[in-house]
Amino acid sequence: MTPFRGSDVLRMIAMVAAEALIAAGCSSPPEGTPIARVGDSVLTLEAARADMDTASADFEYRLRRYVAGWVNSELLHQEALRRGIGESVEFRRKVDAVTRQLVNQELLDRLVYDRDTVLPADTLRAYFDRHRDEFTLAEDHLKLRLMTFRDRQDARRFAAAVTAMKSWQAAADSVAADAGGASTVVSSSPEAWYTSATLYPPELWKVASPLVAGEVSFPFKTETGYTVLQVVALAPAGKTAEFDLAAGEVRDRVRVERSRAGLEALLGTLREQYDVEMMMNDATHMEGSPQNDEN
């Protein structure tokens, strides 16, 4: 069977639903303020607002685009119905197959794929410890602290304070306690892991990569000011990742394993509830039976 995209699914279901309404003689006009019409189909402002994010400031612009899209979709839809698309046995078979997939997926989402559950930290850590060798870094990683100042001199004083106090946090606290100093800070980033692709601007990677753990950089001019950074840790490519670097992948793996186990458990329960019989042996035997040719 030809695979379907999500848009195909929605389109087919919408077409079948509309055809059923037309066949049933449902011609009652929708309630609300009409804002577009194609034939007998009417789009109301209330229906559009219910299907859109109304909190954004550019609502009127997005409403115009929504209406234009609705008109195009409705034109195609009505032409498809006029041509009889949706009446063939093959089309109905496709719709049944897609509906079956959607219903099954909804069941799994409710009973198996609990994506909102927060996984316990000890569960994630235990999984990581069992599979530590599987989490190898594909590229260099640097754990950095960053602070950006408006003025170069303030950035220099901060870098010198970090070196003198031997503590980034102590120097940052000193800046925060000084009202004048705090006003010169553009941004401050807590320590986090970066790669050459995730550190912005990219020039900061060139500044950070030669440094050793604990070393503080000179102030570097960026778009927003003068940035000072400190290397907290290095994790080169090919090394086994630390837990905090692998936590995202660990979480994904644990969810997959739990989902797989949940699916197997659900199927086992359903096999006990329903009468299941597989007759593949009989079918295979019939397929392979020799035919008697008449001479």
Helices and strands as residue ranges (DSSP letters): H 6-23, E 34-38, E 41-44, H 45-50, H 59-82, H 89-111, H 121-130, G 132-134, E 141-149, H 152-165, H 168-177, H 179-182, E 185-194, H 203-208, E 220-221, E 226-235, H 243-273, H 280-287
